[in-house]
Amino acid sequence: MEKINQTGLTVWFTGLSCAGKTTLSLAVAEELRSLGYTVEVLDSTVVRQDLGKSLGFSKVDRDENIRRIGFLAHLLTRNGVIVLVSAISPYNQVRAEVRKRIGNFMEVYVNAPLKVCEARDKKGLYQLARAGKIKEFTGIDLPYEAPPHPEVECLTDLETVAESKEKIILKMNNLGYLEPSDRSHINGNFVRI
């Protein structure tokens, strides 16, 4: 049964390519849907195919892509949807712009060392970037600016998906985005002492 009066929220998953952003956003989405919440997942790679085909990978184009995703997340959030955005979004300034525009915003820093991200890369993008075949690749040619004060930091090289998911849902609970009846479920299943 869907929640009738749920509060909209954007949960923004940021981190290097292959850090675990999409995996975590899908795990959180599954949990929230099982509790009856209306959830939309916006993966930057998928959104780029429809809304950002004309954009390249320069800083200006990357920032514009994040602004477009942020606009879409803003529309959904103000209409009571919990939006889970998975996007490298490497620059603090544009993430701050998106946060300000959306309002109900929770930043999740999906933190994994570059070496771990490279080892997880099944597409071989890091290898191509190191060989100079892909230009302007975040973490190789371009910097990634870690969030200075994320609401949640998930250390995906040290935590399981379930452990990281628990941290995210617990924070949503603590910020008041989940209904009281669901908080008892969450406290029973997610809180560790």
Disulfide bonds with the S-S distance in Angstrom:
none
